[in-house]
Amino acid sequence: PASIVITPNLAGLAGLDQLAASLDQMPEVELVQVDSLWLRRLAAISELIVLAAQVLGLIVLLSLCFIIGNTVRSHIENRRDEIKIIKLFGGTHSYIARPFLYTGLFYGLLGGLLASLLQALIFLSFRDPLNEIFSLYDSSFTLPLLAPAMLITLAFSGASIGWLAAIISAYRYVNAIIT
């Protein structure tokens, strides 16, 4: 019998069910077969991957804050005597903390640039095998190139997180040093 294979360009399963129902109402159509179970499984796996990526991103974000905070604390401890002398001569907490804030900003920016570089390398190493898999399934999808704006955003986000972690750590430990 004659058959037509339709590949819909719909955003969700609800739209696919509506399309199947409307095709089934046509008098020319004898059977509408939709593999919605497979699509539901794919959607569930996709949601699981997105959730895992978000949790992993949060873990990396928190570990970055702790690492930079501990590094700044270590720098403050190494300069404890200098900080006491600066406090004796009337140095403010902001004046004392400023070099440590720059250190946190620099470490965060360096980490963000390193993350951008690693992301680009991973993308380049996965692009050809993924495109081959897509071609095996007769898909015209190609993995898009990473936008330079995203890589720059990642670097500046790292710098911001480093600066914020340095602020928290520097002011906490500089205030704890008693003259």
C-alpha positions as CSV (number, residue, x, y, z in Angstrom):
1,P,0.0,0.0,0.0
2,A,1.1,3.6,-0.5
3,S,2.4,5.3,2.5
4,I,3.6,8.8,3.4
5,V,6.3,9.5,6.0
6,I,5.9,12.8,7.6
7,T,8.7,14.5,9.6
8,P,7.0,17.3,11.6
9,N,8.8,20.4,12.7
10,L,6.9,20.8,16.0
11,A,8.2,22.0,19.4
12,G,6.5,19.4,21.6
13,L,4.6,16.1,22.0
14,A,1.3,17.9,22.3
15,G,1.7,19.4,18.8
16,L,2.6,16.0,17.5
17,D,-0.5,14.5,19.0
18,Q,-2.7,17.3,17.5
19,L,-1.1,16.7,14.1
20,A,-1.8,13.0,14.3
21,A,-5.4,13.6,15.4
22,S,-6.0,16.0,12.5
23,L,-4.5,13.6,10.0
24,D,-6.6,10.8,11.4
25,Q,-9.8,12.8,10.7
26,M,-9.0,13.0,7.0
27,P,-11.1,10.6,4.9
28,E,-8.1,9.7,2.7
29,V,-6.0,8.5,5.7
30,E,-6.5,4.9,6.8
31,L,-3.8,4.7,9.5
32,V,-1.8,7.2,11.4
33,Q,1.2,5.7,13.3
34,V,3.1,7.9,15.7
35,D,6.0,6.5,17.8
36,S,5.2,8.8,20.7
37,L,6.6,6.3,23.3
38,W,10.0,6.7,21.7
39,L,9.6,10.5,21.7
40,R,8.5,10.5,25.3
41,R,11.6,8.5,26.3
42,L,13.8,10.8,24.3
43,A,12.2,13.9,26.0
44,A,12.7,12.3,29.4
45,I,16.4,11.5,28.7
46,S,16.9,15.0,27.4
47,E,15.4,16.5,30.6
48,L,17.6,14.3,32.7
49,I,20.7,15.4,30.8
50,V,19.7,19.1,31.2
51,L,19.2,18.6,35.0
52,A,22.5,16.8,35.4
53,A,24.3,19.6,33.5
54,Q,22.6,22.2,35.8
55,V,23.6,20.3,38.9
56,L,27.2,19.8,37.6
57,G,27.3,23.5,36.8
58,L,26.2,24.4,40.3
59,I,28.8,22.1,41.8
60,V,31.6,23.7,39.7
61,L,30.4,27.2,40.6
62,L,30.5,26.4,44.4
63,S,33.8,24.7,44.1
64,L,35.2,27.7,42.3
65,C,34.0,30.0,45.0
66,F,35.6,27.8,47.7
67,I,38.9,27.4,45.9
68,I,39.3,31.1,45.2
69,G,38.2,32.0,48.7
70,N,40.7,29.6,50.2
71,T,43.5,30.9,48.0
72,V,42.7,34.5,49.0
73,R,42.6,33.4,52.6
74,S,46.0,31.8,52.2
75,H,47.5,35.0,50.7
76,I,46.1,37.0,53.6
77,E,47.6,34.6,56.1
78,N,51.0,34.9,54.4
79,R,50.8,38.7,54.7
80,R,49.4,38.8,58.2
81,D,52.3,40.8,59.6
82,E,52.2,43.3,56.8
83,I,48.4,43.7,57.3
84,K,48.9,44.4,61.0
85,I,51.5,47.1,60.2
86,I,49.2,48.7,57.6
87,K,46.3,48.7,60.1
88,L,48.6,50.4,62.7
89,F,49.3,53.2,60.3
90,G,45.6,53.7,59.6
91,G,45.1,51.6,56.5
92,T,41.4,50.9,55.8
93,H,40.0,47.5,55.3
94,S,39.2,48.4,51.7
95,Y,42.8,49.5,51.1
96,I,44.2,46.3,52.6
97,A,41.7,44.1,50.7
98,R,42.2,45.6,47.3
99,P,45.2,43.5,46.1
100,F,43.4,40.4,47.2
101,L,40.3,41.4,45.2
102,Y,42.5,41.8,42.2
103,T,44.0,38.4,42.8
104,G,40.5,36.8,43.0
105,L,39.5,38.6,39.8
106,F,42.6,37.5,38.0
107,Y,42.2,33.8,39.1
108,G,38.5,33.9,38.1
109,L,39.3,35.4,34.7
110,L,42.1,32.9,34.2
111,G,39.7,30.0,35.1
112,G,37.1,31.4,32.8
113,L,39.5,31.6,29.9
114,L,40.7,28.1,30.6
115,A,37.1,26.9,30.7
116,S,36.5,28.6,27.4
117,L,39.5,26.9,25.9
118,L,38.5,23.5,27.2
119,Q,35.0,24.0,25.9
120,A,36.3,24.9,22.5
121,L,38.6,21.9,22.4
122,I,35.8,19.5,23.5
123,F,33.5,21.0,20.9
124,L,36.1,20.5,18.1
125,S,36.8,16.9,19.2
126,F,33.1,16.0,19.3
127,R,32.0,17.8,16.2
128,D,33.0,15.3,13.5
129,P,31.8,12.2,15.3
130,L,28.5,13.8,16.1
131,N,28.0,15.0,12.6
132,E,28.7,11.5,11.3
133,I,26.1,10.1,13.7
134,F,23.6,12.7,12.5
135,S,24.3,11.8,8.9
136,L,23.8,8.1,9.6
137,Y,20.2,9.0,10.7
138,D,19.7,11.0,7.5
139,S,19.5,14.2,9.5
140,S,20.6,17.5,8.1
141,F,21.4,18.8,11.6
142,T,25.0,19.9,12.2
143,L,26.5,21.0,15.4
144,P,26.7,24.8,15.4
145,L,29.9,26.5,16.1
146,L,30.3,28.0,19.5
147,A,29.5,31.7,19.6
148,P,32.5,33.9,20.6
149,A,30.1,35.9,22.8
150,M,29.4,32.8,24.8
151,L,33.1,32.1,25.3
152,I,33.7,35.8,26.4
153,T,30.6,35.5,28.7
154,L,32.1,32.4,30.3
155,A,35.4,34.2,30.9
156,F,33.8,37.3,32.4
157,S,31.5,35.1,34.5
158,G,34.5,33.4,35.9
159,A,36.1,36.8,36.7
160,S,32.9,37.9,38.4
161,I,32.7,34.8,40.5
162,G,36.4,35.1,41.4
163,W,36.0,38.7,42.4
164,L,32.9,37.9,44.5
165,A,34.6,35.0,46.3
166,A,37.6,37.3,46.9
167,I,35.4,40.0,48.4
168,I,33.8,37.6,50.8
169,S,37.0,36.0,51.8
170,A,39.2,39.1,51.9
171,Y,36.9,41.2,54.1
172,R,36.1,38.3,56.4
173,Y,39.8,37.5,57.1
174,V,41.1,41.1,57.0
175,N,38.5,42.1,59.6
176,A,39.6,39.1,61.7
177,I,43.2,40.3,61.9
178,I,43.4,42.3,65.1
179,T,46.0,45.1,65.4
